[in-house]
Amino acid sequence: MLHQFTGIRKYFYYIKEKVSSDWKDLAFHLGFEQPDIDNIDGRNRDDKSRCMDLLEEWLKRNGERATIEVLMEALSEANLQSVVDGLRKEFPEVPFPVGAAGTDLDVFWKSVKKYYELKLSHFKPLIWNDNFTLDLSDIFTQLELIQTSKKQLKPSERSESMKEVQRKEMKSLDDLFNPDVTGLPTAPRCILIEGEAGGGKTTFLSKEALDAVSQKTELGRRHDIVLLIRLREVREGETIEKMVWDQCVDETTEGIDVQSIRAILQRNKSRVLFLLDGYDELRPEARAAGQAIPKLLSGKMYPGTTIVITSRPSAGVQQYTRPDCHIHIMGFSPEHMVKYVRKYFVITECPQLAEEFVRQYFIVDDDLLNDDLFSLSHDDENEKVYLKHDELLANLIKTPMFLLLVCLLWEEDQEMVSTGTMTGLYDNLVTYFVRKYCKREGVDMPTEGLPTEVAESLLQLGKLALEALLRNETLLDLTEVKREKVDWELLLKLGVVSLEVSASKLHPRKQLNFSHKTMQEFLAGRYVAHALLNQDIVELLQLTSISKALELSNLLQFTCGCNSRAAQAVMEELSKLSSREFTHLRPEQLEQFEISHVPMDQDMQKSCKTYERFASLCLTILSERQEAEVLQRISQALPIVILDSYINSREATALKYYIQNLHSANLPDRLILNIRGGTDSRDTVQYLQQCFTTSLPGLKVDLKFYSPDVTSRLLSVLKNVPGLRALGLSRTFLTPSSLQPLVQGFSHMSLLEELDLSGNDDLGDAGMEVLQVGLSRVPHLAVLRLGREWSLGGGGVGMTAVGMSSLAPYMWHLVGLRELDIGGNKIGDTGLESLTAVLPIFTAMQVLVLTGIGISPTGMRTLVPALCQLTRLIKLDISDNAIGDPGLECLAAILHHLTAMKVLVLMDTGISDRGISSLIKALPHLVQLQVLNVSFNNIGDSGIVSLVQTLCQPSSLDMEQNPPGDKSLTTAPHCNNTLQGLCPRWNSGVTGAGLGRVAHLISALPALTTLDMSGPRLPPAHLPDTTAMALAEALPRLPALEELYLEYISMEPAGFQAVVQAAEEHPTLEELMYTERLVPEGADTTASCLKLI
């Protein structure tokens, strides 16, 4: 790490020579205590040595914080100005320190600080209450650090393309400078903060700016120059310096202009912090390549500065930069919600209302045993506060402004808060605003509806709100509002909007801002519901696709909540879109999307994901308007009904209404219920009991939930679901005794096709004795999962050879079994003998997972005769079994019987070049092979190269489709167009030379979506520039590639940059994984696809 500090050391010799006997004054201003100074004094013979010792000790203590700026400031404060001046003369690049009176930097810094304190400190949110002021410095916003990476698991616990999203709660951005939190060896230079519109991003960044200029935060202490830029104010062609002058300093400040700002930024790049607010609001023309903001993000302008940027998700920030840290903004913390509730009601002299509000929606201290929790907050010095699970309010009151609005309703009438629908809540808010206005202004409030003038103004505002939404904007330009002859002053008095002045001096304008984006969507929805009397919904909303409907989901919910006619019109159009876009979708594909054994087409993946979001939207609409006519149209729009949520969610409430009103004439093709954990299992069962109050013959149901302690109470539900098709109880802490009543209930599930008990390792052999009795009651069982819970690994269901021997005889009648997973159960060769006795009858078998069950070469000899009978097998996984080369030779000898094979997984099986040679001979028979995984083995260069050479040959299937003489085909006949996943990672015998030969071959595998060429851990494989260049040239010839893994591979700078550039330019490549410590020194790592681990 010493090379990091050579830059600052170059000044030490000059300082040592000039400071000499004044070194103790410098030590004091560098933060050294007297005992430290005495220690340095005693261990050196002269003052110059003592001064050099001091500087080295300061550098050692402060690391990255030991900058020339800090050193110059200490020299200045120690009255060693002559040394400062000499340094600047000797080293022209040295900047002036902050606090050097009279310098341009000092003037600039003071101007920025004063400007922020004036503009950002506090605001009055209620137009009718001047006494209530929100102090920005007191607001605490919850943050989550999001780390997306491949799980670093043992070979036996990995699965193909297994991603893990880790979320860590953060108390502040200061946590980003703690390596234990971030896992980063150095301080982050680019931090992306994402959150939905109205989630508090702008407020949070304003607070960060205010705290940073006051040096209250680590960001502020590390940076002398803090620049907050609202990106919505940026225009095409504007320079960074012009943006800073426009938004960060008072225009009356003397001596500060665009040129001086440029000079200041150039001299102090390492001490500059850019706070960029709202990338999603940056105009398209200012977002284009070559514009100032993209150049700043990519490091082409002011490299070395620190950037914090906020945005809505998926706005495209990663097009120009690879953030070191990705943060999700969670909103107002529960502690601070309670604090401000109490503050408001103290000011209004109703403190008892505060405590009633807190008891209704929060859990404080002594109530922590309550099960009904929504989210866990950070620890507070005085009390722990939790927010109860009330989805209607939970997301809204995380925004300070909206929390106050709910307090207003609570103060007026507590019933106005508990409406049960979003539309009802917002309607009550608007009614409250109007009542307050009428009382203040002496206007009569009618008993029904709103005053005519107010109603007309709100509809006009709704029209403008809609137009802004369709432009993806949240602010209304006051000039446009006036042009439409809207009574904007009345709207301000109502409190539904506030007046704000833009942050830009160059483009000054007044704007109307909604209290929350959902208020804008509500007012727009009111207008749409009204306008549907005379206009078509497609014309009004440009509703031409499902993706557009999802984009406008809140608006559609509010529109439907306003009246029945609007709800029916919306659902009729959504039904048309559904029938047009989802005609190809089948329940089986949605199931494969959740647990995919073979690679799924990217378009199909996208369709499945979109359908799940669409189903959620439809259920949310039903929660707003529970009526028979709306239910009928939802039934038409959703051939497959999916719930993937908590039982307290709005979707779950709607689904209960849906099921309770189902008739045999309108049953869906499939009902898929995935009940998430986090609630008491008794509540989960009670919810299901309320859903299935009567028997529904013909309804095909897939039920999965994750609540522990499942009891016989579940049977009362299952009796009313005779069409139960799938039952998923993975990781539910089942024991033999708790499994007993469920197995007895199998008599009510005669149509059951899937049973998943994975991850319940307390079942053990005794549990298998319980299960075996019930298998005869489910003759149609096609999927039986008794293996590891895929995301956690573990020991399956705790079965040994004893359990396997007792279970196997009861499986004879399961002739339709398509999938069997017993991974992680240590049955050994003995248990395998019991399984192989019954295995040949499963002629329909497609997926067989035997990972980590203790198979030896002897066991493989027992297994392969049975495998010969499974001619429909498409996936075989025998990972984490020490079969060695003899075991693979046995398997290879019978692969010509398994020509339907698409996925073959041989991870961590102890195989070497000898075993691979036998596999190579059998590969031509696997004409449909899509994925081959031979990672974590002992294969050498010869074996890997021969394997890839063989795979690159066209299969017989390819040859039929691409005959050599067919000149009309664009795909060369010498390519393998079937293989999509190839993983020879971490093989101990592979070197850079072998990987280099692979790099020259892979272009003959154009269908690859995943390629893992990671080298062995010790020592890493080295790719010389020629090999790296070959790999870079091959990437464009892999047009479908999505993931490329090059872990534990070292490269020279030129080769590394060539590979990264090729990956960045690749149209479909999303991830290039590389080992961080092996990145060449000085290499550019800003590519958005590059993920360092």
N, C-alpha and C positions, 0 to 999 in steps of 0.2 A: 504493500500500500504506500511505500515511501514516495513513489513517483508522483503521487497526488500533491505532495507538498513542495516539490522542487520550485514551483512558480514563486511562492512567497519567500523561499530561502535566498533567492538571488539578491534580496534587499538587505539581508542580515549583515553582510560584511560592511556595507556602507554605514549602516546604523551603528554597528559596534564601534567603528572608527570615530564617529562623530559624537556619540552620546557619552561614552567613556564614564567619567565620574558621576554623571547624572543618572546612572542606570537605575538607582533606587526609586527616583521619582517616576521613571517610566514603569517600573515594576508595580508601583502603587496604582497607577492608572490602568494597568493591564489586569488588575484584580487580584494581585498577590497579597497575602497576609504577611504580617511581620515575621512569623516563624519560617515561612517559605523564603523570605528575603534573606534572613539570617543564615539559612541553610546554604543558599547559593553563594553568599558572601564567604562562608567558611570553607567551602570546598574548591575555591579558585584562588589563584595567586595574585591576579591583577584585575583592574576594573574592566578592561576590554574582554577578558575571559569571562568575567561575571556577566557582562552584558550579553555576550553570545550564549552563555548558559541559560540566561533568562529567556532569550528569544526562542531557543530550542525547547525549553520547558513549557513556554506558552503555546507553542505549536503542538507539542505532544498532548497537552491538556485539551485544546480546543478543536483540533482536527479541522473539519471543513469550515468551522466558524472563525478560524484564524486567517483573516483576509487582510489585504493591504489597507483596505478602508478602515478596518478596526484599528490597525496599528498606527495609521496616520492620525486618527482621532485621538488616540492615547498620547502620541507625541505632542500634538497640539495642546491637549489639556495639561501636559507636564511642562508647559512653557518652553518647549523645544522647537519653536517655530522655524528656527534656522535650519534644523535638520529636515523639517517638512519641506521647506523651500528648496533645500539642496537636493532632496530626493526627487522633487518634481523637475528640477533642472537636469539631474543625472539620468532620470527615467521618465521621459515625457508622458508615458502611458499612465502614470500614477494619478488617480483621481483626487479631487478635494474631498476630505471627510465631511460627513454631515455634521453640522455644528461649527464648521469653520466660518466664523462670522464674516458676512460681506461677500462670500463667494456666490456664484450663480446657483450652485447646488443648494446652498443654504437658503437662498431666497425662494428657489423653486420648492424645496421641501416644506418650508413654512407656509407657502401659498397653498399647496395641496392639502396640508393638514387643516388649515383654517377653512378652506372651501368644503372639505368633507364634514367638519364639525358643524358648519353652518347649514349644510344641505341635508345631512343624513341623520342627525342625532335623534330627533323625535318627531312624532306626528300626532294629530288629533283625528281619530277615526270617525267620530260621531259629530255630524254637522250641528246637531241640536244640543250637544253637551260639551261646552268648552272646558269643563273641569276634568274631563277624562283624557289623559295623554298617555300614549304608549312610548316608552323610552326604548329605543332600538338597542341600546347597549345591554339591556336586561334580557333580551330574547334569546332563548336557547333552542336550537334546532337539532333534532336527532339526525345522525348520519349513520350510514352503513357502508363499510368498505367491502367492495365486491371483488372477489378474486375468482376468475374462471380459468381452470386449468385441467389438464389430465390428472387424474388421481395417481399419486405415486404409491401404488399398492404392490403387495407381493404378487408374483406372477399368477398364483392360484386365485387371486382375488380380482384380477383385471378382466374386463371384457372389451371387445372391440369398440372403439370410439366412445369410451366411457368418459364423460365430462362431469366435473363436479363444480358447482358454484358455491363458493364459501362466502358467508356473510359474517362480518364482524361489526358489532356495534361500536361506534366511536363517540367519545365525549366531545371532541373538537378536532379541528384539522391539525392540532399539535401532535396528535397520535401518529400522524403520517411521518414524523421524524423519529419514530421509535421502530427500529428494525424488527423487534419482536412482534409488532403489530402488522407491519407491511411485508416483512420478509425480504425487503430490499437492502442491499449492502450500502447504498448511498441515499442521500436525501432526494426525494422526487423532484423532478423539474417540470413535469406536466401533469396536472391533476384534473380529471374530468368529473364534474358533479352533475348527475342526471336526476330529473324529477318531472312529473307531469305538470301541465299548465296549472297555475294556481297553487302549486305545492310549496311555495315560499323560497324559491331559488333567488329571486331578486332581493328580497329582504335579507336573506342569509349573506349574500355577497356584500350588500351594503354594510352589514354589521362587521364582516371580516375586514372591509376597507377601513372602517372607523377604528376597530381594535388594532389593526396593523400599524396605522400611522401613529397611534399612541403607544406602540410597542408592547401591547398587552398580550400578544400571541407570539408563538415561535416564528410564524411567518413574518410578523413585524420585526422581530429581533434579528432575523436573518437578512432583511431587506430594508434598505434606506429609502427606496423610492417605490411607492405603492400607487398603482394607476388603475382606477376603476373605469371601465369603458362599457357603456351600454351599446351592444352591437346593433340594436334596432335603429340607432341614430347614425350609423356609418353609411356613407355613400360610396358609390363606385369611384375609384381613382384617388380616394383620400389616403394620405400617408399616415403611418403610426403617429408621427410627431404632431400632425395636424389634429388627429383624434384626441391626443393628450391635451393639446392647447384648448380644443373645443369643449372637452368634458371634465377636465381635472383641475383647472386653475381659474382663478378670477381674472377676467379679461383686463382689469385695471392694474394688475400686478406689473410694476415697472421692471424692465430688463428681461422679461420672459417672453419669448416668441418662439415660432416654430424652429428657427435655426438654433437657438440656444438650447431648446429641448432636445434636438437631435444630438448636439455635442454632449449634453449631460448623459443621455442614454448610452451613447457610444462609449463614454469613459467609464461607466459604472454598470456594465451589463450584468455582472454576477450579483449585483445588489438590487436589481430591478424586479419587481413583482407586478405582473399584469393580471388583473382580475377582469376577465371577459364575460360579460353577462348576456346570456341568451343567444347562443349560436343559431338556434332554430329561427330566431327573428332577424338574422342577418339577411339582407336583401340578396336575391340570387346573383345579381350582377356584381355585388361586392364579395361574393363567395367563390367566384370563378378563380381558376388557377392564375397566378400572376398578380392577384390583388393583394393588398397589404396584410389582411388577416390570415389568409392561407399561407403567405410567406412567413409570417411570424410563427404560426403553428408548426410549420415544417422545419423551422430552424434556419431558413435561408436569410432571415432578417433578425437581428439582435439574438444570435445564438448565445446560450449560457444564461439567459434570463429565465425566471420561473413564471409559469403560466397556470392559473386556475381558471377553468372555463366551465360555465353552466350551459345546460341544454336540455330540451326534452329528449327522451330516448329516440334512437334511430334517426337523428337529424343529420348525420354524416360527418361528425367531427373527425372520426378515424380516417377519413379520406386524406387528411393532411398531416396527422400526427398519431403516434402511438402513445397514449397516456401511460405514465408510470403507475398511476393509481386511478381506479374507477370507483366512484362513490355514488351511492343512492341517497337522495335527501328524503328523510322520513317525515319532516314537518315538526311542528311544535311538540316538545316533550311533554309527557303526562304531568311531571312535576310543575312545569311552567304553565300548563293549562290550568291546574288547580290554583296556582299563585295568582293568575290573572282573573280567574273567576272570582276569587275572594277579593281581589283589588277592586274589581268593578262594583261588586255589591257593597263594599265598604263605602265607596264614593256615593252610591245611590242610597246609602243608609238602610240597606236591607241585608245585613250579614247572615241572617238565618236562611235566606234564600240560597246563599252561596253553599252552605253546608248541605242543604237539601239537594242542590244540583250535584255536588260532589258525591254524595251518597248514591245518587241515581246512576251516575255514569263512571265513577271511579272506585277503585279499591285502595285504601290508604292504610298502611301499617298492619293493624290487628286483623284486617280482613283477608290477609294474604292466602288463607287456606281455601278461599272460594275458587271453584274450578272454572268459572266462566270468565276466562281471561282473553283479552284480545292481543295485547302486546306488552312485553316486558320493557320497562324503562331502564335508564341507567341509575346507578346508586346515587342518592342525594345525601348530603351530610346529615339531614334531619329526619327525612322520612322516605320510604319507598312508595311510589305511586304507580298503579296499574290502570289501564283503560279497559273497562268492561267491553265485552264483545257486542257492540251495537253497530252493525255495518252501515246503517243509514247515516249515523253521525260520525263514526270513527274517523273516516278520512277527512271529513269537512272540518271538524274542530281542531285538527292539527294545524290549520291556518289561523293565526292570531285574529285576523279581522273577522273570519266567519265564526270563531268561537264567541266573539263579542255579540254577533248577531243572534246566536242561539241563546245567549244570556238575556238578551232583550226579550225574546219570546218567552223564556222561562219566567221572567219578571212580570210579563203581561198575563200569561195564562199557561200553566205547565202542560195542559192538554194540547196546546198548539205545537209543542215540540214532538209529541208522540203521535204522529199521524199515521205511521205505517208505510207511507210512500214518500219518495223524494219529491214528487210533484206537490203533494199535500204540504210538506214542510216548507217549500219555497213559496207556495201560494200563501201560506200563513205569514211568512216573512214580509212579503209584499203588502199584504193586508195590514200588517202591523205598521209598516212604514207610512202607509196612507192614513191610517188612524192618527198616528203621531203628527203627521203634517196637518191634517184637518183640525186637530185640537190646537196646534200652535197658530194656525192661520185663520181660525174661526170659520172654517168651511164645514158645511153640513155633510156628515158621513151617512149615506143611505144604509138602511138595514140589510139590503141585498146588493151585492156588487160594489162597484167603485163609482165615485163621482165621474161624470161624463168627461170632463176635461182631463182628469187623471187617466182614465181608461184609454182615451185616444192617444195621449202622450206615451203611455206604456207600450201600446201597439206600434207606434211609430219608432220607439226605441227598439222594440223587438225586431222590426224590419231591418234597422241598421245593424243590430247585433248579429242577425242572420247573415247579412252581406259580409260583415267582418269575419265571421266564422268561416265562410266559404273561401275567404282570402287568407285564412289561417292567421288572423290578427285578433288581438284582444283589446286594442285601444281604438277609440273613435276620435278622429280629428274634428275638433270643434268647428272648424270652417265648414266641413261637410255637413255636420249636424245642423248648423245654421242655414245652410243652403237648402236643406230639406224642410225648413220651417218648423223644426221640432222645438218645443218649449223646454230647452235644456236647463234653464234656471229652475223650472218646476221639478225636473228630474233630480237636480242637485239638492233641492229642499227635501225631496222624498228620501234621499239617502241611498237610492239604488245604484248611483254612480257618484264618483268624486272627480273633481277637477284637478289635473296636474299639469305642470309645465315640463316640456321635454328637457332632457339633460343636456341637449346640444345648444351651444350659443350660435353656431353657424346656421342651424336649421331650427330656429325657435318656433314652437307651436304649442297651443293648448290642446289638451286631450281629455276625453272622458274615460275614466277607468272603472271597470266593474269591481265590486267588492270581492269577487271570486269568479274564476272562469265559468264555474257551473251556474252562477247567476246570469251570466251572458247567455249560456245555453238554455236556461229556463225561459228567459224573456224571448229568446228566438223561438223556442218551442211553442210558447203561447201564441206568438204571431203566426207560426206555421199552422197550428190547429185552427186558428181563425181564418187564415187565407185559403185553407182547403175547401171552403165553401164555394170558391170561384176558380181556384187554380189547381192544376195537376201536381201531385207530389214530386214526380220526376222533374218537372220543370222548375218547381220551387227549390228543390234541394240538389239538383243535378245528380239524382240517385240512379246511377246507371250500372252499378256493380256492388257486389258484396263488400269489397274492400272499401268503397265509398261509404257504405252503410256502417261499417265498423269504425271508420274515421269519425262519423257523426253519431256515435252510439248514444252519448248523453242527450244530445238534441232529440233523437228519435224517442228516447224514453220519456222525456218531458212532453213531447208532442202527444204521445199516446196517453200519458197521464192526464192530459187536459180534458179530453172527452172521448166517448166511445166511437163516434164517427171517425175522428182522426186516427184512433188506434186501429180501427178496421182498415182504413185506407193505407196506413203504413204497412200493416202486416200483409195485406193483399199484394202490395208491391214487393215486399221482401220474399213472399212465397213464390212470385214469378222469378225473381232473381235466383232463388234457391234451386228451383226446378231446372233453370238454365245452366247453372254453374256446378251443381253437385249431382247431376244425373249418373255420373260414372262411379260415385262413391258407394262403397258397401261396408256393412258393419265389420267384416273381417279385416278390411284395410285400416279402419280406425284402431282395431285391436293390434295389428302389426305395427302401427305407428307408436303405440305404447311400448310394446316389447317386440323389437324387430330382430328376427333371427337371420334374415338375409337382407342385403342392401335394398333399400326402398328408393324408387325413382324420386328425384328431387321435386318434381312437379307434384307427385302424389303426396310427399311429405308436406308440401306447402298447402295442398288442398285439405289435408287432414287437420292441420293446425288452424287453418281459416275456418273450417267447419266447426271446430270446437269453440272458437271465439263467437261464431255466429249463433250457435246453440245457446251460449251464455247470454248473448244480447236478447234473443227471443224470450228466454226465461225472465230476464230482468224486465222486459216490457210487460210480460204477464203479471209480474209482481206489482207493477204500477196500475194495471187495469185488469182485475180478476173478473172477467165476464165470459159468458158462454161463446159469444160471437168472436171474441179475440182468441179464446182457446181453440176454436174451430180452425181459425186461420193459422195459428201456430202449429197445429197438428199437420196442416198441409205443408207448411214451410220446413218442418223437421221430421223427415222420415226416420231419423235416428235421434233419440233424445239423450243428451249427455249432461250429467251433473258431476262436476269435479270441483267440489267446494266443501266448506264447513256447513253444518246443519243450521247455523244461525245466519247464514247468508241470505240475501234477497232471492238469489236463484233457488236456494233450497226451499224457501217459503213458497215460491211460485210452483216448484215441482210438486210439492205436496198438494196444492190446489189442482194441478194438472192430473196427477194420479187419481185423486179422489173423484174426479169428474170424467174419468176415462170410460168409454163404452166399447163394446166388442167391435163396433163398426169402424172405429177410428184408432185402433191400436197402432203404435209405431212398429217399424220393422225390428227395432231393438231399443231397449231402455238400459243405458249404461250409467250406473251409480258408483261413483268413486268418492266415498265419504272420507274427508281428510281427518287426521288426528287433531288433538288439541282440545277436545271436549270430553266430558265424562262419558264413559261407554254407556251408562244408563240412559243418558240423554240421547245418544245415537240410536239405541234400540227403541226408545220412546218415539223418536222422530219417525223411524221406519214403521212402527206400529200405527202411527197416525196416518202415514201414507197408504199402507196396505190394510185398510179396515175390512175389506171384503175380498173374496177370492177373485182373481182375474185370470181365468183360463185363456190361454193363447198369447199372453203377454210374455215375450222373451226378455229376461232380465239378466244383466251382468252386475253383480253386487261385489264391491270391494271396499273394505274399510279397515282402518288402522287403530281402532280403539281396543285397548287391552281388556282382559277379564270378560271375554264373551261368555255368556251363560245361557241357560235354557230359555231365558226370556226371548232370545232371538228366534226360537222355534215358532212362537206365535206369529211372527212375521212371515217366516218361510212357508208356513201352512197356507198362507194366502197368496203365495207366488209359485203355483205349480209349474209355471214355465221358466223357473230359474235356470239359466243356462250356464252361468259362471259364478263361482263363489271364491273370492279372494280374501284370505285371512293371513297374509304374510306378515311376519313380525308383530304378532298380536299377543305374544307371551302365553301361548297356549300350553297347557299341561295335559297329561293323560286324563285327569278328572274333568277339566273344562272341555276337553274334546268329546267326552262321552255323550253328553246330551245332543251335541251337534250331529254326531254320527247316527244317533237314534233318529234324528230328524231327516236323515237321507231318504227315508221312506216317503217323505213329502216332496222329494226333489228327483223324481225318477227320470227327468229329462236333463239332468245336470251333465254338462259336457266338459267343464273346466273346474278343477279344484286346485287351489294354490295355498299350501301351508308352509311355504319357504320361510326360513329364518326363525322358526320356532324350535330352537335347539333344546328346549326343556322337554319336548315330547319324548325323545329317546325311544328305546326299544319298546317300552311299555305303551307309549303312544301308538306305535305301529300295530300292536296287538289290538288296541281299541279301533284303529282305522280299518284293519282288515275285515272286521265284521260288517262294516258299512259298505264296502266296495260292491258287494252283490246287489245292493239296493240302487246303484247308479250304473246300470248296464251300458248307458250311452257315453260314459266318460271317455273323452278323447285327449284331454290334457291333464296330466298329474305332475304337479311341481312340489317336490320334497327337498329341494336343494337350498343353496345359499340365497339370501335376499340380495339381489344383484348389486345394489349400491353399497352394501356393507360387508360383503364377504361372509366369513363365519363358518360354522360347522353344520350347515343344512338343518336337519330336524333332529340331530343327535343320534341317528341310527347307526348301529354296528352290524356285523355279520349276523348276529342273533336276530335283530329286527328284520333284516332283509330275508332271512330264511323263513321267518313266520309270515311275512307279508306276501312273498312271491306266489305261494300256492293259491292265494285268494285273488290273483290277478288274471287267472286263466280265461275268464269270461270277457275280459276287456279287449275284445278282438278289434275294436275300432280305435284303439289308442294311437294318437298321432304324435304326441309329445310326452317324453318322460325325462324328468330332471331329478337326479339324486345326488347332485354335486355337493361336495363338502362332507358327506357322510362316510366315515371311515369303515367301510364294509370289508375292504381288503379282498384278496383273491377268494377267500372262503365265501364271503357274501356274494361275490360276483358269480360264483358257481350256481348259487340259488337263482340269481337273476337270469343267467344264460339258459337255465332250464325252461324258462317261460318266454324268453325274448323272441324266439322264432315265430310265435303265433301272432306277433304284432306286425303283420305284413303291411299295415297302413302307416307304420311309423315313419315320420318325417324328421323329427328332431330328437336327438338322444344326447343328453348332457351327463357326462360321467367325470366331471372335473374333481380332482383331489380325493378320490375314493380309495386310493391305495392299491392300484393295479401294478403288478410286476410283469416282467416278460412272460413268466409262467401264466399269469392271469390273462395276458393277451392271447396266448395260445388257446385258452378256454373260450375267450370272447369271440374271436373271429369266425368260427363256424356258425355262430348264431347271427352275426352281422351279415353274413352272406344272404340270409333270408330277407333282410330288410331292404329290398331293392328300391323302395320309394324314398329312402333316406336322403334328405337335402342338407342336414347339418349334423355333424359329429364332432363333439368336443370332448377330448380326453386329456386336457391340460392338467398339469400338476400331478402327473402319475409317472413314476420312474420306470417307464417301459423300456427305455434305452433303444439301441439299434436293433437288437433281436425282436423287441416288441413291434417296432415300426416295420420291420421286414415281414412279420406275420400279417400286419394290416395291409401292407402294400400288395401282398400276394392275392388278396381277395377284392381289391378295389375295382377290378373289372366287373364285379357284380353290382357295384354301387354307382352306376353311370348317371344317376339323378343328382349326385352330390353337388351342392352349391357352396357350402361353407365347411372347411376342414380346419380345426384348431388343434395344434400340437405344441402349445406353449409349455415350456419347462417340463419336457419329457425326457431329458437326458440324451437326446439324439445327437449324432455327429455326422461327418461326411459319409460314413459307411451306410447309415440308415437313410440319408437323403438320396444316395444313389439308387436304393431300391424304390423309393418314392418316385424318383424321376422316371423310372421305367413304367410305372403305373399311371402317371399323369395323363398320357394321351387318352386314357379311357374316361377321364373325368371331363367330358366335353362341355359340361355346364358350370364348371367351377368358377365362382365369383370371388371368393375370399379364401386366402391361404395364410395361416399364421403359424410361423415356426420360430417365434421369438424365445428368448431366455434359454437357449440351448448351447451346444458346444460345436456348432457347425463352423467350418473354416472357409477360407476364400474359395477353394475349389468347389466345395459343396454348394455355397450360395450362388456362385457364378453359373454353375451347371444347372441349378434349379431355375434361375431366372432365364437362362438360355432356352430351357425346355418350355417354360411358361410362355415365352415370346413366340413360340411356334403357333400357328393358327390351329384351332381345334377342328375336328371333322365337321362340327356344326358351322363354324366360320367358313370352312371351305365350301360347304353346300350353299351358303348364303352369298359368298364372294368367290366364285370360281375364277381362277387365275386369268382366264381369257376375257373376263367381263370388264371391258374398258369403261363402261358407264358408271361403275361404282367408284366413289371417291375414296373409300377405305382400301388401303393396300392389302392384298391377299396374304402377305407374310406377317400380318399383325394378328394378335390375339384380342378380339373385340369383346371378350366375355369377362375377363378378370377385372374386378373393381377394387379389391383390397389386397395388398401384399404387405406382409409384416415379418421381415427377418431380423427384427431389432435385437440388440444386446446379445449377440452370439459371441462367445468368448474367443473363437478362433478367427474372427473376421478382422481384416486390417484395411487400411486406407486403399491399398492396391486392389483388394477385392471389391470394395465399394465403388472404386473408380471404374472397374469393368462393368459393374451393375449400372452405373450412371450412363455408360455408352449404350446399354441395351434397352433401357426402360421405355424409350420412345416407341417401341413395338408393342406397348400395352396402352393404347389410347383410351380405353374405357376406365382406367384407374381413377377412383375418387379419393382413395386413401393410400399413401405410400409411406412406410416407416423404414427408413434406412439407418436408424440410430446405431452407432457403433457400440463396442463393448465399454463398460465403465472404466476398467483398468487394463491397459492404458487406453485413452480415447484414440480413435482412428484419425489419422491426419490425411486430409485431401489436399494435394498440391494444386496450384492454380490451374494447371491444364485439366485436371479432373473436375474441379469446381466449375470451370468454364463449360465443360461438357455437360454437366448437370444443368447448368443455367440454360444451355441451348436446347436441352431435352424438354424442359418444362412447357414451352409453348406447344410442343407436340403431344402433350397430355391435356386435351381440351376440357376434360371433365374433372380434373384434379381439384379437390376441396381441402385436403389436409396433407401436409408434408412434414415428416418428423426427421430431424437431423440432430438428435441429442447425442452427446458424447462424441462429437466430431469436431476437430479443429481445422481451421483453414487460414490461409494467408489473407491479408486485407483485401487484395484485389479480387480473389476468388469469392470471398465472403460477400463483398458488395455486389458482384455479378449475380450470385444466387439470390440474394435478397431483392435486387432490382427486378430480376425475372419473375420472382414470386409476387412482388408488388404489382407488376404489370399484368399478371395472369388474370383473366376475367372471372374465374370461378374460385381461385385459391383463397380460402379464408384464413388458414392458419399455417404458419411456418414455425415449428417448435425448435428451439435451439438452446443449448446449455449456456447460461449467462457467463460463467467464468471462462468459457472458451471463446468468447467474442474477441476478435483481434483488437488490440489497443487502438483507440482513436476511430474505430469504425462507426459509421452512421447507423443507429438502431431505431430511427424514427418511423420505419415502414409500418403501416397499420396492420399488416398481416403477421409481423414478426412477434412471437411470444417467447420471452426468455424465462427459463425455469432454472 
